[in-house]
Amino acid sequence: MTAPVPIKSGAELLEEYDRLTAELRRALRTTRELQQKWQACRDQIKRRTDSAASGWDVSVHVHDTSPHVPLGTA
């Protein structure tokens, strides 16, 4: 036989509701952030694909601008 389920008070239920709501909000925020990053990656790939098809080179170059390397020589 299964053990009886304890009955929670109204305060306990509200506390659990608040906790679950906060957890859901965090998950939704993370989902939105991931969707935005995914869309940005897709857009960048599309731009690169389109430019490659048109013959333009739009590669991104990152230059080291730290103090030990003069600007423009990285």
Phi and psi in radians as a Rosetta constraint file:
Dihedral C 1 N 2 CA 2 C 2 CIRCULARHARMONIC -1.430 0.35
Dihedral N 2 CA 2 C 2 N 3 CIRCULARHARMONIC 2.665 0.35
Dihedral C 2 N 3 CA 3 C 3 CIRCULARHARMONIC -1.263 0.35
Dihedral N 3 CA 3 C 3 N 4 CIRCULARHARMONIC 2.573 0.35
Dihedral C 3 N 4 CA 4 C 4 CIRCULARHARMONIC -1.162 0.35
Dihedral N 4 CA 4 C 4 N 5 CIRCULARHARMONIC 2.541 0.35
Dihedral C 4 N 5 CA 5 C 5 CIRCULARHARMONIC -1.461 0.35
Dihedral N 5 CA 5 C 5 N 6 CIRCULARHARMONIC 2.193 0.35
Dihedral C 5 N 6 CA 6 C 6 CIRCULARHARMONIC -1.162 0.35
Dihedral N 6 CA 6 C 6 N 7 CIRCULARHARMONIC 2.487 0.35
Dihedral C 6 N 7 CA 7 C 7 CIRCULARHARMONIC -1.520 0.35
Dihedral N 7 CA 7 C 7 N 8 CIRCULARHARMONIC 2.234 0.35
Dihedral C 7 N 8 CA 8 C 8 CIRCULARHARMONIC -1.630 0.35
Dihedral N 8 CA 8 C 8 N 9 CIRCULARHARMONIC 2.617 0.35
Dihedral C 8 N 9 CA 9 C 9 CIRCULARHARMONIC -1.353 0.35
Dihedral N 9 CA 9 C 9 N 10 CIRCULARHARMONIC 2.922 0.35
Dihedral C 9 N 10 CA 10 C 10 CIRCULARHARMONIC -1.034 0.35
Dihedral N 10 CA 10 C 10 N 11 CIRCULARHARMONIC -0.703 0.35
Dihedral C 10 N 11 CA 11 C 11 CIRCULARHARMONIC -1.127 0.35
Dihedral N 11 CA 11 C 11 N 12 CIRCULARHARMONIC -0.714 0.35
Dihedral C 11 N 12 CA 12 C 12 CIRCULARHARMONIC -1.132 0.35
Dihedral N 12 CA 12 C 12 N 13 CIRCULARHARMONIC -0.706 0.35
Dihedral C 12 N 13 CA 13 C 13 CIRCULARHARMONIC -1.139 0.35
Dihedral N 13 CA 13 C 13 N 14 CIRCULARHARMONIC -0.729 0.35
Dihedral C 13 N 14 CA 14 C 14 CIRCULARHARMONIC -1.119 0.35
Dihedral N 14 CA 14 C 14 N 15 CIRCULARHARMONIC -0.695 0.35
Dihedral C 14 N 15 CA 15 C 15 CIRCULARHARMONIC -1.111 0.35
Dihedral N 15 CA 15 C 15 N 16 CIRCULARHARMONIC -0.765 0.35
Dihedral C 15 N 16 CA 16 C 16 CIRCULARHARMONIC -1.155 0.35
Dihedral N 16 CA 16 C 16 N 17 CIRCULARHARMONIC -0.695 0.35
Dihedral C 16 N 17 CA 17 C 17 CIRCULARHARMONIC -1.053 0.35
Dihedral N 17 CA 17 C 17 N 18 CIRCULARHARMONIC -0.816 0.35
Dihedral C 17 N 18 CA 18 C 18 CIRCULARHARMONIC -1.074 0.35
Dihedral N 18 CA 18 C 18 N 19 CIRCULARHARMONIC -0.740 0.35
Dihedral C 18 N 19 CA 19 C 19 CIRCULARHARMONIC -1.106 0.35
Dihedral N 19 CA 19 C 19 N 20 CIRCULARHARMONIC -0.805 0.35
Dihedral C 19 N 20 CA 20 C 20 CIRCULARHARMONIC -1.176 0.35
Dihedral N 20 CA 20 C 20 N 21 CIRCULARHARMONIC -0.644 0.35
Dihedral C 20 N 21 CA 21 C 21 CIRCULARHARMONIC -1.120 0.35
Dihedral N 21 CA 21 C 21 N 22 CIRCULARHARMONIC -0.761 0.35
Dihedral C 21 N 22 CA 22 C 22 CIRCULARHARMONIC -1.097 0.35
Dihedral N 22 CA 22 C 22 N 23 CIRCULARHARMONIC -0.723 0.35
Dihedral C 22 N 23 CA 23 C 23 CIRCULARHARMONIC -1.109 0.35
Dihedral N 23 CA 23 C 23 N 24 CIRCULARHARMONIC -0.725 0.35
Dihedral C 23 N 24 CA 24 C 24 CIRCULARHARMONIC -1.122 0.35
Dihedral N 24 CA 24 C 24 N 25 CIRCULARHARMONIC -0.751 0.35
Dihedral C 24 N 25 CA 25 C 25 CIRCULARHARMONIC -1.060 0.35
Dihedral N 25 CA 25 C 25 N 26 CIRCULARHARMONIC -0.739 0.35
Dihedral C 25 N 26 CA 26 C 26 CIRCULARHARMONIC -1.077 0.35
Dihedral N 26 CA 26 C 26 N 27 CIRCULARHARMONIC -0.758 0.35
Dihedral C 26 N 27 CA 27 C 27 CIRCULARHARMONIC -1.124 0.35
Dihedral N 27 CA 27 C 27 N 28 CIRCULARHARMONIC -0.721 0.35
Dihedral C 27 N 28 CA 28 C 28 CIRCULARHARMONIC -1.150 0.35
Dihedral N 28 CA 28 C 28 N 29 CIRCULARHARMONIC -0.699 0.35
Dihedral C 28 N 29 CA 29 C 29 CIRCULARHARMONIC -1.099 0.35
Dihedral N 29 CA 29 C 29 N 30 CIRCULARHARMONIC -0.765 0.35
Dihedral C 29 N 30 CA 30 C 30 CIRCULARHARMONIC -1.092 0.35
Dihedral N 30 CA 30 C 30 N 31 CIRCULARHARMONIC -0.728 0.35
Dihedral C 30 N 31 CA 31 C 31 CIRCULARHARMONIC -1.075 0.35
Dihedral N 31 CA 31 C 31 N 32 CIRCULARHARMONIC -0.786 0.35
Dihedral C 31 N 32 CA 32 C 32 CIRCULARHARMONIC -1.079 0.35
Dihedral N 32 CA 32 C 32 N 33 CIRCULARHARMONIC -0.755 0.35
Dihedral C 32 N 33 CA 33 C 33 CIRCULARHARMONIC -1.082 0.35
Dihedral N 33 CA 33 C 33 N 34 CIRCULARHARMONIC -0.743 0.35
Dihedral C 33 N 34 CA 34 C 34 CIRCULARHARMONIC -1.157 0.35
Dihedral N 34 CA 34 C 34 N 35 CIRCULARHARMONIC -0.669 0.35
Dihedral C 34 N 35 CA 35 C 35 CIRCULARHARMONIC -1.101 0.35
Dihedral N 35 CA 35 C 35 N 36 CIRCULARHARMONIC -0.721 0.35
Dihedral C 35 N 36 CA 36 C 36 CIRCULARHARMONIC -1.128 0.35
Dihedral N 36 CA 36 C 36 N 37 CIRCULARHARMONIC -0.753 0.35
Dihedral C 36 N 37 CA 37 C 37 CIRCULARHARMONIC -1.120 0.35
Dihedral N 37 CA 37 C 37 N 38 CIRCULARHARMONIC -0.743 0.35
Dihedral C 37 N 38 CA 38 C 38 CIRCULARHARMONIC -1.073 0.35
Dihedral N 38 CA 38 C 38 N 39 CIRCULARHARMONIC -0.781 0.35
Dihedral C 38 N 39 CA 39 C 39 CIRCULARHARMONIC -1.121 0.35
Dihedral N 39 CA 39 C 39 N 40 CIRCULARHARMONIC -0.706 0.35
Dihedral C 39 N 40 CA 40 C 40 CIRCULARHARMONIC -1.086 0.35
Dihedral N 40 CA 40 C 40 N 41 CIRCULARHARMONIC -0.726 0.35
Dihedral C 40 N 41 CA 41 C 41 CIRCULARHARMONIC -1.126 0.35
Dihedral N 41 CA 41 C 41 N 42 CIRCULARHARMONIC -0.766 0.35
Dihedral C 41 N 42 CA 42 C 42 CIRCULARHARMONIC -1.071 0.35
Dihedral N 42 CA 42 C 42 N 43 CIRCULARHARMONIC -0.748 0.35
Dihedral C 42 N 43 CA 43 C 43 CIRCULARHARMONIC -1.089 0.35
Dihedral N 43 CA 43 C 43 N 44 CIRCULARHARMONIC -0.747 0.35
Dihedral C 43 N 44 CA 44 C 44 CIRCULARHARMONIC -1.127 0.35
Dihedral N 44 CA 44 C 44 N 45 CIRCULARHARMONIC -0.750 0.35
Dihedral C 44 N 45 CA 45 C 45 CIRCULARHARMONIC -1.089 0.35
Dihedral N 45 CA 45 C 45 N 46 CIRCULARHARMONIC -0.740 0.35
Dihedral C 45 N 46 CA 46 C 46 CIRCULARHARMONIC -1.092 0.35
Dihedral N 46 CA 46 C 46 N 47 CIRCULARHARMONIC -0.775 0.35
Dihedral C 46 N 47 CA 47 C 47 CIRCULARHARMONIC -1.057 0.35
Dihedral N 47 CA 47 C 47 N 48 CIRCULARHARMONIC -0.768 0.35
Dihedral C 47 N 48 CA 48 C 48 CIRCULARHARMONIC -1.150 0.35
Dihedral N 48 CA 48 C 48 N 49 CIRCULARHARMONIC -0.697 0.35
Dihedral C 48 N 49 CA 49 C 49 CIRCULARHARMONIC -1.138 0.35
Dihedral N 49 CA 49 C 49 N 50 CIRCULARHARMONIC -0.791 0.35
Dihedral C 49 N 50 CA 50 C 50 CIRCULARHARMONIC -1.092 0.35
Dihedral N 50 CA 50 C 50 N 51 CIRCULARHARMONIC -0.754 0.35
Dihedral C 50 N 51 CA 51 C 51 CIRCULARHARMONIC -1.220 0.35
Dihedral N 51 CA 51 C 51 N 52 CIRCULARHARMONIC -0.618 0.35
Dihedral C 51 N 52 CA 52 C 52 CIRCULARHARMONIC -1.139 0.35
Dihedral N 52 CA 52 C 52 N 53 CIRCULARHARMONIC -0.664 0.35
Dihedral C 52 N 53 CA 53 C 53 CIRCULARHARMONIC -1.174 0.35
Dihedral N 53 CA 53 C 53 N 54 CIRCULARHARMONIC -0.523 0.35
Dihedral C 53 N 54 CA 54 C 54 CIRCULARHARMONIC -1.573 0.35
Dihedral N 54 CA 54 C 54 N 55 CIRCULARHARMONIC -0.097 0.35
Dihedral C 54 N 55 CA 55 C 55 CIRCULARHARMONIC 1.601 0.35
Dihedral N 55 CA 55 C 55 N 56 CIRCULARHARMONIC 0.027 0.35
Dihedral C 55 N 56 CA 56 C 56 CIRCULARHARMONIC -1.548 0.35
Dihedral N 56 CA 56 C 56 N 57 CIRCULARHARMONIC 2.477 0.35
Dihedral C 56 N 57 CA 57 C 57 CIRCULARHARMONIC -1.729 0.35
Dihedral N 57 CA 57 C 57 N 58 CIRCULARHARMONIC 1.992 0.35
Dihedral C 57 N 58 CA 58 C 58 CIRCULARHARMONIC -2.094 0.35
Dihedral N 58 CA 58 C 58 N 59 CIRCULARHARMONIC 0.529 0.35
Dihedral C 58 N 59 CA 59 C 59 CIRCULARHARMONIC -1.106 0.35
Dihedral N 59 CA 59 C 59 N 60 CIRCULARHARMONIC 2.618 0.35
Dihedral C 59 N 60 CA 60 C 60 CIRCULARHARMONIC -1.674 0.35
Dihedral N 60 CA 60 C 60 N 61 CIRCULARHARMONIC 2.255 0.35
Dihedral C 60 N 61 CA 61 C 61 CIRCULARHARMONIC -2.002 0.35
Dihedral N 61 CA 61 C 61 N 62 CIRCULARHARMONIC 2.307 0.35
Dihedral C 61 N 62 CA 62 C 62 CIRCULARHARMONIC -1.851 0.35
Dihedral N 62 CA 62 C 62 N 63 CIRCULARHARMONIC 2.209 0.35
Dihedral C 62 N 63 CA 63 C 63 CIRCULARHARMONIC -1.852 0.35
Dihedral N 63 CA 63 C 63 N 64 CIRCULARHARMONIC 2.413 0.35
Dihedral C 63 N 64 CA 64 C 64 CIRCULARHARMONIC -1.359 0.35
Dihedral N 64 CA 64 C 64 N 65 CIRCULARHARMONIC 2.019 0.35
Dihedral C 64 N 65 CA 65 C 65 CIRCULARHARMONIC -1.935 0.35
Dihedral N 65 CA 65 C 65 N 66 CIRCULARHARMONIC 0.433 0.35
Dihedral C 65 N 66 CA 66 C 66 CIRCULARHARMONIC -1.189 0.35
Dihedral N 66 CA 66 C 66 N 67 CIRCULARHARMONIC 2.771 0.35
Dihedral C 66 N 67 CA 67 C 67 CIRCULARHARMONIC -1.009 0.35
Dihedral N 67 CA 67 C 67 N 68 CIRCULARHARMONIC -0.488 0.35
Dihedral C 67 N 68 CA 68 C 68 CIRCULARHARMONIC -1.386 0.35
Dihedral N 68 CA 68 C 68 N 69 CIRCULARHARMONIC -0.130 0.35
Dihedral C 68 N 69 CA 69 C 69 CIRCULARHARMONIC -2.086 0.35
Dihedral N 69 CA 69 C 69 N 70 CIRCULARHARMONIC 2.112 0.35
Dihedral C 69 N 70 CA 70 C 70 CIRCULARHARMONIC -1.060 0.35
Dihedral N 70 CA 70 C 70 N 71 CIRCULARHARMONIC 2.540 0.35
Dihedral C 70 N 71 CA 71 C 71 CIRCULARHARMONIC -1.019 0.35
Dihedral N 71 CA 71 C 71 N 72 CIRCULARHARMONIC 2.447 0.35
Dihedral C 71 N 72 CA 72 C 72 CIRCULARHARMONIC 1.430 0.35
Dihedral N 72 CA 72 C 72 N 73 CIRCULARHARMONIC 0.020 0.35
Dihedral C 72 N 73 CA 73 C 73 CIRCULARHARMONIC -1.957 0.35
Dihedral N 73 CA 73 C 73 N 74 CIRCULARHARMONIC 0.022 0.35
